[in-house]
Amino acid sequence: MEDSIVGLSLDDEEEEIIQLE
């Protein structure tokens, strides 16, 4: 779940990358 929080902090483009992982 930590990854999800980081995604929200980063830009939309970065968020997509985290979702893949």
Beta strands, then each sheet from edge to edge (+ up, - down):
end
